Amino acid sequence: MIEKVKVIFKEILPIKPENFEVLKPLDLPIKILKINGNWPTKNSSKKYLIYCIILHLLVMEIGTILQLLYLPHVENFFDFTQLVTILPSCIAVCIETFVVYFYKNELLAVMEMIKDVINEHGMSEKLKRNLLFVDKYMRGFFLLTIFNICSFIFSGFVRHEIFFKMWFPFEINFWPAYLYQCCCLINYCLVNLVLDILPVFYMAYIFGLLEHLCEVIENIESTQKKENLIMCVNFHLKIIEINKKVQKIFSPIFLVRGFLSVAVLCTTILALIILSDPAVFGKLSTYVIIMFVSIFVPCYYGSKIKEISLQISYKLFYSEWINESEDYKNILKFIIGCTKNTMKISVANIFDVDLGNFMSICQSVYSMYCICLRMMKT
């Protein structure tokens, strides 16, 4: 038992630089998905597949449906805010787990592509530092999520009340409902954590590879310039391919989050201002912080990818090419032409995942909050 606790504690601790491996930062998110029954593979046993189906059906689907069925039974504004602040996130988690399951093989394929590219072109110190930073962010976010789970569970236990507004088709005592909701809460929060952090890791890999490509361009050896430039072209094309696959896989997740986050943040902030209960304030304030951070971080990395991809063409243009051969200049023109289009994470051509979009979400949240506040006063 003590050994198992030590293993779990080691998993929570950040990765040490000396123990760093290419795909090691992705170990913890995938383990959480496996524990919560969201990572079935062809090699999975029948017992695990049955466990996945039962857990997903009983906890995620039925838990979300019971919350939806409570909507006609809302009695006051307090009930409504408690329901609306959590229900959209539960719906989003249900949809996103199906997306991850559908694209699971492609996620694994992208992992192998990243591993092959790094093995071929090397691991830069900037990429390593960047991934270690995201790993620390994930583990800090994990501890914040655990704190949020514990605050909900403790508050429900002390106050003798359930924390999800659900409609049950039959009479049910408090303790069975409370224990069921504890299972739902743990599953929702941990899976939501992974679905928040998984795109960030892939974006961090893309950003790190682009930084490494810039370093390679700056340090092209004068003796083999043409060969090294061709190598840079191939390197860049592989990063573009990885970026396209990441965009395809995570676009549905970003689309769902983009629309639902505005409603969730608006109602939660409104509830924080109106409700005077300290216990509810503590739970919801932690929830708001997690929501804002989970939206900001992918937008930050989306902007960094845009910024670093633009630098590639500038670095090539201002390199020493005037005295080179025509073949070299033609290859240089080709790669500059390829890098003119900014690399980005676009969601169905509706919006880009960047800081501009984060500011738009904040403005939309504030606008909706003002509308709701005005409607309540009238």
C-alpha positions in Angstrom: 0.0 0.0 0.0 2.8 2.4 0.9 4.6 1.6 -2.4 1.4 2.4 -4.3 1.1 5.8 -2.5 4.7 6.6 -3.4 4.1 5.7 -7.1 1.0 8.0 -7.1 2.9 10.8 -5.4 5.8 10.5 -7.9 3.2 10.8 -10.8 2.0 14.1 -9.3 5.5 15.6 -9.0 6.9 17.5 -12.0 9.3 15.7 -14.3 12.9 16.3 -13.5 15.1 17.6 -16.4 17.5 14.7 -16.1 14.5 12.2 -16.4 13.0 14.0 -19.4 12.0 12.0 -22.5 10.3 13.1 -25.7 6.7 11.9 -24.9 7.0 11.6 -21.1 4.8 14.7 -20.4 1.9 13.0 -22.1 2.0 10.0 -19.7 -0.1 11.5 -16.9 -2.9 12.8 -19.1 -3.3 9.4 -20.8 -3.2 7.6 -17.5 -6.0 9.8 -16.2 -8.0 9.0 -19.3 -7.4 5.3 -18.8 -8.4 5.3 -15.2 -11.6 7.2 -16.1 -12.5 4.7 -18.8 -11.8 7.0 -21.8 -8.9 5.3 -23.5 -10.0 1.9 -24.8 -7.6 0.4 -27.4 -7.6 -2.7 -29.6 -5.3 -4.4 -27.1 -7.6 -3.6 -24.1 -9.0 -6.6 -22.2 -12.8 -7.3 -22.2 -13.0 -6.4 -18.6 -11.5 -2.9 -19.3 -13.9 -2.4 -22.2 -16.9 -3.3 -20.0 -15.5 -1.0 -17.3 -15.3 1.9 -19.9 -18.8 1.4 -21.1 -20.4 1.1 -17.7 -18.4 4.1 -16.3 -19.1 6.3 -19.3 -22.8 5.4 -19.4 -23.6 5.5 -15.7 -21.5 8.5 -14.7 -21.2 10.8 -17.7 -24.2 10.3 -19.9 -26.8 9.5 -17.2 -25.4 12.2 -14.9 -25.7 14.8 -17.6 -29.2 13.7 -18.6 -30.4 13.9 -15.0 -29.2 17.5 -14.9 -31.0 18.3 -18.1 -34.2 16.8 -16.8 -34.0 19.1 -13.8 -34.4 22.2 -16.0 -38.3 22.1 -15.9 -38.1 21.7 -12.1 -36.1 24.9 -11.4 -37.8 26.8 -8.6 -35.7 30.0 -8.2 -32.7 31.9 -9.5 -30.3 30.2 -7.1 -31.3 26.8 -8.5 -30.9 28.0 -12.0 -27.4 29.5 -11.5 -26.2 26.3 -9.8 -27.5 24.2 -12.7 -26.3 26.5 -15.5 -22.8 27.0 -14.1 -22.0 23.3 -14.2 -24.3 21.7 -16.8 -22.6 23.2 -19.9 -19.2 21.9 -18.7 -20.7 18.4 -18.3 -22.2 18.5 -21.8 -18.9 19.7 -23.2 -17.0 16.8 -21.4 -19.4 14.2 -22.8 -19.0 15.5 -26.4 -15.2 15.9 -26.1 -14.7 12.4 -24.8 -16.4 11.1 -27.9 -14.1 13.3 -30.0 -11.0 11.9 -28.3 -12.2 8.4 -28.7 -12.9 9.0 -32.4 -9.5 10.6 -33.0 -7.5 8.4 -30.6 -5.6 6.6 -33.3 -4.7 9.9 -35.0 -3.6 11.3 -31.6 -1.2 8.3 -31.2 0.0 8.8 -34.8 0.8 12.5 -34.1 2.8 11.4 -31.0 4.9 9.1 -33.2 5.4 11.9 -35.8 6.6 14.2 -33.1 8.9 11.6 -31.8 10.3 10.8 -35.2 10.9 14.5 -36.0 12.7 15.1 -32.7 14.8 12.0 -33.2 15.8 13.2 -36.7 16.4 16.8 -35.9 17.3 16.7 -32.3 15.8 18.0 -29.0 16.6 21.7 -28.5 17.0 23.1 -24.9 14.2 25.6 -25.7 11.8 22.8 -26.6 12.7 20.9 -23.4 12.3 23.9 -21.2 8.9 24.7 -22.9 7.6 21.2 -22.3 8.8 21.1 -18.7 7.0 24.5 -18.1 3.7 23.0 -19.5 4.2 19.9 -17.4 4.5 22.0 -14.3 1.4 24.0 -15.3 -0.5 20.8 -15.8 0.5 19.4 -12.4 -0.4 22.7 -10.7 -3.7 22.7 -12.5 -4.2 19.1 -11.4 -3.7 20.1 -7.7 -6.1 23.0 -8.2 -8.7 20.6 -9.6 -8.2 18.2 -6.7 -8.7 21.2 -4.3 -11.9 22.1 -6.2 -13.2 18.5 -6.0 -12.4 18.3 -2.2 -14.2 21.7 -1.6 -17.3 20.5 -3.3 -17.3 17.1 -1.5 -16.5 18.6 1.9 -19.2 21.3 1.5 -21.8 18.7 0.5 -20.9 16.5 3.4 -21.0 19.2 6.1 -24.1 20.9 4.7 -25.8 17.7 4.0 -26.7 18.7 0.4 -25.9 17.5 -3.1 -23.9 19.7 -5.4 -25.4 18.8 -8.8 -29.0 19.7 -9.4 -30.4 16.4 -10.7 -33.9 15.1 -11.3 -34.4 11.5 -10.1 -37.4 9.5 -11.4 -37.9 7.9 -8.0 -37.5 8.7 -4.3 -33.9 8.6 -3.2 -32.1 9.1 0.1 -29.4 11.7 0.5 -26.4 9.3 0.9 -26.9 7.3 -2.3 -27.4 10.5 -4.3 -24.4 12.1 -2.6 -22.1 9.1 -3.3 -23.3 9.0 -6.9 -22.6 12.7 -7.4 -19.1 12.3 -5.8 -18.3 9.7 -8.5 -19.7 12.1 -11.2 -17.7 15.0 -9.9 -14.4 13.2 -9.8 -14.9 11.8 -13.2 -16.0 15.1 -14.8 -13.3 17.2 -13.2 -10.3 14.8 -14.0 -11.5 14.2 -17.6 -12.1 17.9 -18.0 -8.6 18.6 -16.8 -7.0 16.3 -19.4 -9.2 17.7 -22.2 -8.0 21.2 -21.2 -4.3 20.2 -21.1 -4.0 17.8 -24.0 -4.3 20.4 -26.8 -1.8 22.6 -24.9 0.8 19.9 -24.9 0.5 19.4 -28.7 0.6 23.1 -29.3 3.7 23.3 -27.0 5.4 20.7 -29.2 4.6 22.6 -32.4 5.9 25.9 -30.9 9.0 24.2 -29.6 9.7 22.6 -33.0 9.3 25.9 -34.8 11.7 27.5 -32.3 14.2 24.7 -33.0 13.8 25.3 -36.8 14.6 29.0 -36.3 17.8 28.0 -34.4 18.7 25.6 -37.3 18.2 28.4 -39.9 20.4 30.8 -37.9 23.2 28.3 -37.6 23.3 26.9 -41.2 26.9 25.9 -41.9 28.4 27.8 -44.8 30.1 24.7 -46.2 26.8 22.7 -46.8 24.3 25.5 -47.1 22.2 24.0 -49.9 21.9 20.6 -48.1 21.0 22.2 -44.8 18.4 24.5 -46.5 16.7 21.4 -48.1 16.7 19.8 -44.6 15.0 22.9 -43.2 12.4 22.7 -46.0 11.6 19.1 -45.0 11.6 20.0 -41.3 9.1 22.8 -41.9 6.8 20.6 -44.0 6.7 18.0 -41.3 5.8 20.7 -38.7 3.0 21.9 -41.0 1.7 18.3 -41.3 1.7 17.9 -37.5 -0.1 21.3 -37.1 -2.8 20.3 -39.6 -3.5 17.1 -37.8 -3.6 18.8 -34.4 -6.0 21.4 -35.8 -8.2 18.7 -37.2 -8.3 16.7 -34.0 -8.8 19.5 -31.5 -11.1 21.8 -33.6 -14.3 20.2 -32.3 -13.1 20.5 -28.7 -12.2 24.2 -29.1 -15.5 24.8 -30.9 -17.5 23.4 -28.1 -15.5 25.2 -25.4 -15.6 28.5 -27.3 -19.4 28.7 -27.3 -20.2 27.1 -23.9 -17.4 29.0 -22.0 -19.1 32.3 -22.5 -22.4 31.1 -20.9 -20.7 29.3 -18.1 -18.4 32.2 -17.1 -21.3 34.8 -17.4 -23.7 32.9 -15.1 -20.9 31.9 -12.7 -19.7 35.5 -12.2 -23.3 36.7 -11.9 -23.9 34.0 -9.2 -20.7 35.1 -7.3 -21.9 38.7 -7.2 -25.5 38.0 -6.2 -25.2 35.0 -3.9 -23.9 35.7 -0.3 -23.2 32.1 0.8 -19.4 31.9 1.6 -19.3 28.2 0.8 -20.9 28.7 -2.6 -18.6 31.7 -3.2 -15.5 29.6 -2.4 -16.5 26.7 -4.8 -17.6 29.0 -7.6 -14.6 31.3 -7.4 -12.2 28.4 -7.8 -14.3 27.2 -10.7 -14.0 30.6 -12.4 -10.2 30.7 -12.0 -9.9 27.2 -13.5 -12.2 28.2 -16.4 -10.3 31.4 -17.2 -6.8 29.7 -17.0 -8.0 26.8 -19.2 -9.1 29.2 -21.9 -6.1 31.5 -21.6 -3.3 29.0 -21.9 -4.2 27.4 -25.3 -4.9 30.9 -26.7 -1.4 32.0 -25.5 0.3 29.1 -27.3 -1.8 29.7 -30.4 -0.5 33.3 -30.5 3.1 32.0 -29.9 2.8 29.6 -32.8 1.6 32.5 -35.1 4.4 34.7 -33.9 7.2 32.2 -34.3 6.0 31.0 -37.7 6.3 34.5 -39.0 9.9 34.8 -37.8 11.0 31.9 -40.1 10.5 33.8 -43.3 12.2 36.9 -41.8 15.2 34.8 -40.7 15.5 33.2 -44.1 15.2 36.6 -45.9 17.9 38.3 -43.8 20.3 35.4 -44.0 23.5 35.6 -46.2 22.1 34.5 -49.6 23.3 37.2 -52.0 26.5 35.4 -53.0 25.0 32.0 -53.2 24.2 29.9 -56.3 20.9 30.1 -58.3 19.9 26.7 -57.0 20.2 27.9 -53.4 18.3 31.1 -54.2 15.4 29.1 -55.8 15.2 26.8 -52.8 15.2 29.9 -50.6 12.4 31.5 -52.6 10.4 28.2 -52.2 10.7 28.0 -48.4 10.0 31.8 -48.0 6.9 31.3 -50.1 5.8 28.3 -47.9 6.3 30.3 -44.7 4.4 33.4 -45.8 1.1 31.8 -44.7 1.0 32.0 -40.9 0.8 28.7 -39.1 -2.1 28.8 -36.7 -4.8 26.7 -35.0 -8.0 27.6 -36.7 -11.4 26.2 -35.6 -13.6 25.4 -38.7 -12.6 28.8 -40.2 -14.8 30.5 -37.5 -12.1 31.7 -35.1 -8.4 31.3 -34.4 -7.1 30.0 -31.0 -5.1 33.0 -30.0 -5.1 35.9 -27.5 -7.3 38.0 -29.7 -10.0 35.2 -29.4 -9.4 35.2 -25.6 -10.1 38.9 -25.4 -13.3 38.4 -27.5 -14.5 35.8 -25.0 -13.8 38.1 -22.1 -15.7 40.9 -23.9 -18.7 38.6 -24.7 -18.7 37.4 -21.0 -18.8 41.0 -19.8 -21.6 42.0 -22.4 -23.7 39.0 -21.4 -23.2 39.7 -17.7 -24.3 43.4 -18.2 -27.4 42.2 -20.0 -28.3 39.6 -17.4 -27.8 42.2 -14.6 -30.0 44.7 -16.3 -32.7 42.1 -16.8 -32.6 41.2 -13.1 -33.0 44.9 -12.1 -36.0 45.6 -14.3 
